Every structure is written in C-alpha cells, then in structure tokens.
C-alpha cells in the first residue's frame, strides 16, 4: 500500500508524457533547432541504453519517470517538434529545399530503424529504438507527402472526410469503446475480419472500421457530444 501506485500508463498516458517532455524541451530551447535536435538525440541514446539494461541503476525512479528514461515515446514526439520548428521558420523560397530535405531525412531515419534491427527487435510493446526510428521515418515521409499535396498543390478537399477525426480526436479515440462493449454484449460478429487468414481481409476490415468510427465521432459531434482536455 502507498499513497501512489503506478502501472502501465495506457496509450493516452504515454502520449501525455511525450507531450510533457516536448513542451519542457521547447521551453528550454524555444526556437533553437540545433538545441532541440540535441535533446532528440539524447532521448534516442536513452532508448538504446534502456534496451541494453544499462539504466538499471535508475530503477527506483522508473515507476514514475520510466517513460522519460525509456526515451522511446519522447523521441517519437520530438520528431514532430523538430519539423514544427522548421515549418515555423520556413520561407516560401525554401519550400523545395524543405521537401527534399524532409524526404531525405525520412529515408535516412527509416533506414536507420532497419539497421538498428540488427541489435534491437522491432517491437512497439518493448518500445525499441528500431521501432521508434521506423515510426519516425514513416511519419516524416507521410507528412512530407501530405504537405506537398495540401499546402503546396492546394489539393485539400479530399481530406474533408478526416476533418471530424481531427477536430474531435479524443472523441474519435474513446467513443468506439462504447460500440465495442455493445457489440460484445449482443454477440454480433462484426470483427470477423480480425480472425481471417487473408491479410487483405484484415486490412480492408480495419480500414472500413476506421472510417466507420470517424463517422460515429462526427455523429456524436453533431448532437453535441464532445470529449475535450
């Protein structure tokens, strides 16, 4: 027994720790890109040391600060912070250079993830640096693609379908739990696709469910049900 007991923080808890670290780093570094990159490298190194069990001497504080010391979540969130800083200071004449640099960075980071696979298994559950780098690389490349299509080419009408999820992200994340329990209670085989041996069926079913949840969040928003932090 004690006044505070810790366990797994949950997805939202991990995101919260990541945002907290990014906010603190920004307060320290403000708009300094180089200082922010140094902190990012620090968390990547912490991630590696943690996976190699070289931070066991910090075990007494890991129940509370384990997410920070693990380095995995902070390094992923701070990748977004780095590109946010670059965008804030981006001039119109530098857009082409920004896209090229972003694509190159994405490929290099993605490649580093597969190189790190030689020493660290690719595992989301274990929070390995190979997993973080692969996630970072994919995120950078997808971001650059969306930036080029939406901001440079001005093609944004197609993204309207995702607007409810962007405006009500917390609702979109948590509201499906209501449907999960309802479906389980009345035993409707909605999630049959998850048990299929065909990969395309699993992927297609997941995509359909994702869009259905966006629609569900939009419906809740229209009737005035929103979850906010």
C-alpha positions as CSV (number, residue, x, y, z in Angstrom):
1,X,0.0,0.0,0.0
2,X,1.1,3.6,-0.6
3,X,-0.2,7.0,-1.5
4,X,0.6,6.5,-5.1
5,X,0.7,3.3,-7.1
6,X,1.9,3.2,-10.7
7,X,1.4,0.8,-13.5
8,X,1.1,0.9,-17.3
9,X,0.1,4.5,-18.2
10,X,-2.1,3.5,-21.1
11,X,-1.9,5.0,-24.6
12,X,-3.2,8.4,-23.6
13,X,-0.8,8.4,-20.6
14,X,2.1,7.7,-22.8
15,X,1.1,10.4,-25.2
16,X,0.7,12.8,-22.2
17,X,4.3,12.0,-21.1
18,X,5.5,12.6,-24.7
19,X,3.8,15.9,-24.9
20,X,5.1,16.9,-21.5
21,X,8.7,16.2,-22.5
22,X,8.3,18.1,-25.8
23,X,6.8,21.1,-24.0
24,X,9.6,21.2,-21.5
25,X,12.2,20.9,-24.2
26,X,10.6,23.7,-26.2
27,X,10.5,25.9,-23.1
28,X,14.3,25.3,-22.7
29,X,15.3,25.5,-26.3
30,X,12.5,27.9,-27.6
31,X,13.0,28.2,-31.4
32,X,16.6,26.7,-31.4
33,X,16.5,23.8,-33.9
34,X,20.0,22.6,-33.0
35,X,19.3,22.5,-29.3
36,X,16.1,20.6,-29.9
37,X,17.9,18.1,-32.1
38,X,20.5,17.6,-29.3
39,X,17.6,16.7,-26.9
40,X,16.2,14.3,-29.6
41,X,19.5,12.5,-29.9
42,X,19.7,12.4,-26.1
43,X,16.3,10.5,-25.9
44,X,17.4,8.2,-28.8
45,X,20.5,7.3,-26.8
46,X,18.4,6.8,-23.6
47,X,16.2,4.5,-25.6
48,X,19.2,2.4,-26.6
49,X,20.7,2.4,-23.1
50,X,17.4,1.4,-21.6
51,X,17.0,-1.5,-24.0
52,X,20.5,-2.7,-23.2
53,X,19.7,-2.6,-19.5
54,X,22.3,0.0,-18.8
55,X,20.0,2.2,-16.9
56,X,19.0,-0.3,-14.2
57,X,20.6,1.9,-11.5
58,X,17.7,4.3,-12.1
59,X,15.1,1.6,-11.3
60,X,13.9,3.4,-8.1
61,X,12.5,6.3,-10.1
62,X,11.4,4.3,-13.2
63,X,7.8,3.6,-11.8
64,X,7.1,7.3,-12.2
65,X,9.6,8.6,-14.8
66,X,10.1,5.3,-16.8
67,X,8.5,6.7,-19.9
68,X,11.0,9.6,-20.0
69,X,14.0,7.4,-19.1
70,X,13.0,4.9,-21.7
71,X,13.4,7.6,-24.4
72,X,11.1,5.9,-26.9
73,X,8.0,8.0,-26.6
74,X,9.8,11.3,-26.2
75,X,12.0,10.6,-29.3
76,X,8.9,10.0,-31.4
77,X,7.0,13.1,-30.2
78,X,10.1,15.3,-30.5
79,X,10.5,14.3,-34.2
80,X,7.2,16.2,-34.8
81,X,8.5,19.1,-32.7
82,X,11.6,19.4,-34.8
83,X,9.6,19.6,-38.1
84,X,7.3,22.1,-36.4
85,X,10.2,24.4,-35.7
86,X,11.4,24.0,-39.3
87,X,8.0,25.0,-40.6
88,X,7.7,28.0,-38.3
89,X,10.8,29.5,-39.8
90,X,10.2,28.3,-43.4
91,X,10.3,30.9,-46.2
92,X,8.4,30.4,-49.4
93,X,11.6,30.2,-51.4
94,X,12.8,27.4,-49.2
95,X,9.8,25.1,-49.7
96,X,11.5,23.0,-52.4
97,X,14.6,22.6,-50.2
98,X,12.4,21.7,-47.2
99,X,10.6,19.0,-49.1
100,X,13.8,17.5,-50.5
101,X,15.5,17.6,-47.0
102,X,12.4,16.1,-45.4
103,X,12.2,13.2,-47.9
104,X,15.9,12.5,-47.5
105,X,15.6,12.7,-43.7
106,X,12.6,10.4,-43.7
107,X,14.5,7.8,-45.8
108,X,17.6,8.0,-43.6
109,X,15.7,7.7,-40.4
110,X,13.6,4.8,-41.8
111,X,16.8,3.1,-42.9
112,X,18.4,3.6,-39.5
113,X,15.5,1.8,-38.0
114,X,16.2,-1.3,-40.1
115,X,19.9,-1.1,-39.3
116,X,19.1,-0.9,-35.6
117,X,17.1,-4.1,-36.1
118,X,20.4,-6.0,-36.0
119,X,20.6,-5.2,-32.3
120,X,17.1,-4.2,-31.2
121,X,14.0,-6.2,-32.2
122,X,11.3,-4.1,-33.9
123,X,8.7,-4.0,-31.1
124,X,6.1,-1.5,-30.2
125,X,5.4,-3.3,-26.9
126,X,9.0,-3.2,-25.9
127,X,9.5,0.4,-27.2
128,X,12.7,-0.4,-29.0
129,X,14.8,2.3,-30.9
130,X,14.4,0.4,-34.1
131,X,10.6,0.7,-33.7
132,X,10.9,4.4,-32.9
133,X,13.1,5.1,-35.9
134,X,10.8,3.2,-38.3
135,X,7.8,5.1,-37.0
136,X,9.6,8.4,-37.3
137,X,10.7,7.7,-40.8
138,X,7.3,6.7,-42.0
139,X,5.7,9.7,-40.2
140,X,8.2,12.1,-41.8
141,X,7.6,10.7,-45.3
142,X,3.8,10.7,-44.9
143,X,4.0,14.2,-43.5
144,X,6.0,15.5,-46.5
145,X,3.6,13.8,-48.9
146,X,0.6,15.5,-47.2
147,X,2.4,18.8,-47.0
148,X,3.2,18.7,-50.7
149,X,-0.4,17.7,-51.7
150,X,-2.3,20.0,-49.3
151,X,0.0,23.1,-48.7
152,X,2.0,23.2,-52.0
153,X,-0.6,22.0,-54.5
154,X,-3.6,23.2,-52.6
155,X,-5.5,19.9,-53.0
156,X,-7.3,19.7,-49.7
157,X,-10.9,18.9,-50.5
158,X,-10.2,15.1,-50.4
159,X,-9.2,15.4,-46.7
160,X,-12.6,16.7,-45.6
161,X,-13.6,13.1,-44.7
162,X,-10.9,13.1,-42.0
163,X,-12.0,16.5,-40.6
164,X,-14.3,15.1,-37.9
165,X,-11.4,13.0,-36.5
166,X,-9.0,15.9,-36.5
167,X,-11.5,18.2,-34.8
168,X,-12.6,15.6,-32.2
169,X,-9.6,13.4,-31.8
170,X,-10.2,12.4,-28.2
171,X,-13.9,11.5,-29.1
172,X,-12.8,9.5,-32.1
173,X,-10.3,7.6,-29.9
174,X,-12.5,6.8,-26.9
175,X,-16.1,6.7,-28.3
176,X,-15.6,3.3,-30.1
177,X,-15.3,1.7,-26.7
178,X,-19.0,2.1,-26.4
179,X,-19.6,0.2,-29.5
180,X,-17.0,-2.4,-28.6
181,X,-18.9,-3.4,-25.4
182,X,-22.3,-3.2,-27.1
183,X,-21.1,-5.5,-29.9
184,X,-19.6,-7.9,-27.4
185,X,-22.8,-7.9,-25.3
186,X,-25.1,-8.8,-28.1
187,X,-22.5,-11.1,-29.8
188,X,-22.7,-9.6,-33.3
189,X,-19.8,-10.9,-35.4
190,X,-18.7,-7.5,-36.6
191,X,-15.0,-8.2,-36.0
192,X,-14.9,-11.4,-38.1
193,X,-12.2,-9.9,-40.3
194,X,-9.7,-9.9,-37.5
195,X,-9.6,-13.7,-37.4
196,X,-9.2,-14.1,-41.2
197,X,-6.1,-15.8,-42.5
198,X,-6.2,-13.4,-45.5
199,X,-4.2,-10.3,-44.9
200,X,-6.2,-8.2,-47.3
201,X,-9.4,-9.0,-45.4
202,X,-7.8,-7.9,-42.1
203,X,-6.5,-4.7,-43.7
204,X,-9.7,-3.9,-45.5
205,X,-11.8,-4.6,-42.4
206,X,-9.6,-2.4,-40.3
207,X,-9.9,0.5,-42.9
208,X,-13.7,0.2,-43.0
209,X,-13.9,0.2,-39.2
210,X,-11.7,3.2,-39.0
211,X,-13.9,5.2,-41.4
212,X,-17.0,4.0,-39.5
213,X,-15.5,5.4,-36.3
214,X,-14.8,8.7,-37.9
215,X,-18.5,8.8,-38.9
216,X,-19.5,7.8,-35.4
217,X,-17.4,10.7,-33.9
218,X,-18.9,13.1,-36.5
219,X,-22.4,12.0,-35.5
220,X,-21.7,12.5,-31.8
221,X,-20.3,15.9,-32.5
222,X,-23.4,16.9,-34.4
223,X,-25.6,16.1,-31.4
224,X,-23.3,18.0,-29.1
225,X,-21.2,15.1,-27.5
226,X,-17.5,16.0,-27.5
227,X,-14.6,15.0,-25.3
228,X,-12.0,17.7,-24.6
229,X,-8.9,18.0,-22.5
